[in-house]
């Protein structure tokens, strides 16, 4: 099971929609594909997107962020919801967990690569 923030922690990003955000974090790929945002994400891609990509797109739409972005470090891929500033806390998927963090701190600590 993939680790994710609590509903209480998610409130700082999603406000009243924190429980819905937590539900999205727990959904299977099939459940995500049945959401309007998940279905739209698959329809716009030539190659099937990963489950984490679909999940992050659904969370982006729920929270009204500025898109899903990512970068690669020496330790792997980091996906995050663009909150508008490098050091603004946001939802990040890094390694095998989702967490609330500043993506800039991860890039500095783990060496973002091109």
N, C-alpha and C positions, 0 to 999 in steps of 0.2 A: 504494500500500500504506500502510495506517495504521501509524504508529509505536506501539510498545508497549515496556514494560520487559522486561529480560532475565529469564530464569528465576532467576538469582542475586538480582536485585532483588526479584522477586516472592516469594522465600522469606520476607522480613520480614513479609509479609501472609498468605501462604497456607501457610507451613511446607513440610511434605512434599508438599503438593498443588500446589506451584509449577509443575511441568511441566504438570499438568492445566489450571491457570489460563492458562498460555501457549498451550496448545492451543485453549482457548475463545476467546482473543483472536485467533487465526488462522482460526477457523471461518467458513465462509460462512453466509448466512442459512438456507439449506436444511439445512445440518448442525446449526445451532443449533435449528431447529424439530424435528429428530429426537431431541433430548435431552428427558428427562422434564420438566425445568424450563422449557425453551423452549416445549414443547407446552402446558404448563399456563398459561404467561404469555399465549399467544395465545388460549387458551380463555376466560380471564377478562376479556378486553378486548372491548368493543363494536366499536371501530375497531382495525384491525391496528396493533400497536405497531411502532416502528422497530426496525431490526436492532440498533442500539446499546442500546436498551431491553432487548431480549431477551438480548443478551450480558451486560449488567450484572446482570440478574436471575439468570442462570446463575452468574456469578461471585459474587454475593451468597450464593447457596445453597451454593456450594463453600466459601467462606470463613467462613460463619456470622456474617455481619455483621448489622446491624439494619435492612436494607432499602436500596433505591436511592432516592436523593433528588436534587434538582437545583434550580438557580436560573439566572436569566438575568443576564448582564452586558452592558455596552455592546458587547462583542466576540462575544457569542453565548451559547449554552446550556452549562452545566457540569453534568454528571452525576457523582455520586460514591457510593461505598459508605459507608454510615453506620457509622463506627467508634466512635461514642459520644461523641466530643468534636470540637469545631471544629478544633482544632490537632493532632489525632492523624493521622499520615500514613495515607493510605488510597489506594485506586485511584480515579483521577479521569479522566473523559473530558472534555477541554476542547479546543476547536478541532478539529484533525484528528489528535489523538493521545491515547493513554492514557498516564498517568504516575502515579507515586507522589508524592503531594503532600498538603498540608493544604488542605482546601477553603476554610478561613477566610482563608488567605493570598491565594487567588485572588479571593475576594469583596472583600477589602480593596484589592487591587492594581487590579482591573479594574471595580470599582463594581457590586456586585449591585443589581439593580433589582427592583421588585415585579412 
